[in-house]
């Protein structure tokens, strides 16, 4: 899947594009619309925290760093067992999993409050009242969808595509 970005100037154009995408068999859950607080998004699929925040990237970083810290703590405990305890490989695995879980939890709490870095380039346009459509399409249909949107709505600015769509959004 690839995420395509379109900037449109009004909700009427956004609704028409969404209707065309639905007719082209792009499911509702793969279409996300982001606008500033003064624009009403009635009958449009509003972008959720997964699309607007950095939570997915933070989850990946937190899991990796927490797992590494837990594995390191497990190896230190294996090399220097506290109070004459016998520690085996299970303790290293348990500490690695505990560290990964704790890192994922704490990083996700932080990532929810951070705006998505992928959307920074659209912030000025969104503040000016434009709507950002994010459409997740199969790579095989990317050109077809771009051509369809351009044919029906030449004023919709194609703002590029992500190399790949993250697993969660």
C-alpha positions in Angstrom: 0.0 0.0 0.0 1.1 3.5 -0.7 -0.3 6.7 0.7 -1.2 9.4 -1.7 -1.7 13.0 -0.6 -4.1 15.5 -2.2 -4.8 19.1 -1.2 -8.3 20.5 -2.0 -9.7 23.9 -1.4 -13.3 23.0 -0.2 -15.4 20.2 1.3 -17.5 19.8 -1.8 -14.4 18.8 -3.8 -13.3 16.5 -1.0 -16.7 14.8 -0.9 -16.7 14.3 -4.7 -13.2 12.8 -4.6 -14.2 10.5 -1.8 -17.2 9.4 -3.7 -15.1 8.6 -6.7 -12.6 6.7 -4.6 -15.4 4.7 -3.1 -16.7 3.9 -6.6 -13.2 2.8 -7.6 -13.4 0.3 -4.7 -11.0 2.1 -2.3 -12.5 1.3 1.1 -13.6 3.9 3.6 -11.0 2.9 6.1 -8.2 3.7 3.6 -9.4 7.3 3.1 -8.5 10.0 5.7 -9.3 13.7 5.6 -7.5 16.3 7.7 -8.5 19.9 8.1 -8.2 22.8 10.6 -10.8 23.1 13.4 -12.9 25.7 11.5 -13.7 23.3 8.6 -16.6 20.9 9.2 -16.0 17.4 7.9 -19.5 16.1 7.8 -19.8 12.8 5.8 -16.0 12.7 5.3 -13.7 10.1 6.9 -11.8 12.2 9.4 -8.2 11.3 10.1 -7.6 9.7 13.5 -4.6 9.9 15.9 -2.9 7.1 13.9 -2.7 9.4 10.9 -2.1 12.8 12.6 0.3 11.9 15.3 3.7 10.2 15.4 2.5 7.3 17.5 3.4 4.5 15.1 7.0 5.7 14.7 7.3 6.2 18.5 6.0 2.7 19.1 8.6 1.2 16.9 11.4 3.3 18.5 10.2 2.6 22.0 9.9 -1.2 21.4 13.4 -1.4 19.9 15.1 0.8 22.6 13.2 -0.9 25.5 14.0 -4.3 24.2 17.6 -3.5 23.8 17.8 -2.0 27.3 16.0 -5.1 28.7 18.3 -7.5 26.9 21.3 -5.5 28.2 20.0 -5.6 31.8 19.4 -9.4 31.4 22.9 -10.0 30.2 24.4 -7.9 33.0 22.3 -9.9 35.5 23.5 -13.2 33.9 27.1 -12.1 34.1 26.9 -10.7 37.6 24.0 -12.5 39.4 22.7 -10.7 42.4 22.9 -12.3 45.9 24.1 -15.7 44.6 21.0 -16.3 42.5 21.3 -18.6 39.6 20.0 -16.8 36.5 19.5 -18.6 33.2 18.6 -17.5 29.7 14.9 -17.3 30.6 15.6 -14.2 32.7 17.3 -12.5 29.8 14.3 -13.3 27.6 11.9 -12.1 30.3 13.8 -8.8 30.8 14.0 -8.2 27.1 10.2 -8.7 26.7 9.6 -6.5 29.8 11.9 -3.8 28.5 10.2 -3.9 25.0 6.8 -3.7 26.6 7.7 -0.8 28.9 9.5 1.0 26.0 6.5 0.6 23.7 4.1 1.9 26.4 6.1 5.0 27.4 7.1 5.9 23.8 3.5 5.6 22.7 2.3 7.9 25.4 4.8 10.5 24.1 4.1 9.8 20.4 0.4 10.5 20.7 1.1 14.1 21.6 3.7 14.7 18.8 2.3 15.8 15.4 3.3 13.5 12.5 6.5 14.5 10.8 5.1 13.3 7.5 2.4 16.0 7.6 4.7 18.9 8.5 4.8 20.1 4.9 1.0 20.4 4.8 0.6 22.5 8.0 0.5 25.9 6.3 -2.1 24.8 3.7 -4.3 23.2 6.4 -4.1 26.4 8.5 -5.2 28.4 5.4 -8.3 26.3 5.2 -7.4 23.6 2.7 -8.3 19.9 3.2 -5.7 17.2 3.0 -6.9 13.8 1.7 -4.7 10.8 2.5 -5.6 7.8 0.4 -4.0 4.4 0.9 -4.0 2.5 -2.4 -2.4 -0.7 -3.6 0.8 0.0 -5.5 -0.6 -1.6 -8.6 -3.5 0.9 -8.7 -1.5 4.0 -7.8 -1.4 5.5 -11.4 -5.0 4.6 -12.0 -6.2 6.4 -8.9 -4.0 9.4 -9.6 -5.3 9.7 -13.1 -8.9 9.3 -12.0 -8.6 12.1 -9.5 -6.7 14.3 -11.9 -9.3 13.8 -14.7 -12.3 14.6 -12.5 -10.6 17.3 -10.3 -7.7 19.0 -12.0 -7.6 21.6 -9.2 -6.8 18.9 -6.6 -3.1 19.3 -6.0 -1.3 16.0 -6.0 1.3 16.3 -3.2 3.1 13.1 -3.7 3.1 9.7 -2.1 4.8 7.9 0.8 7.2 5.1 -0.1 5.0 2.7 1.8 2.2 3.0 4.3 2.8 2.0 7.9 1.2 -1.2 9.0 -1.2 0.3 11.6 -2.9 3.2 9.8 
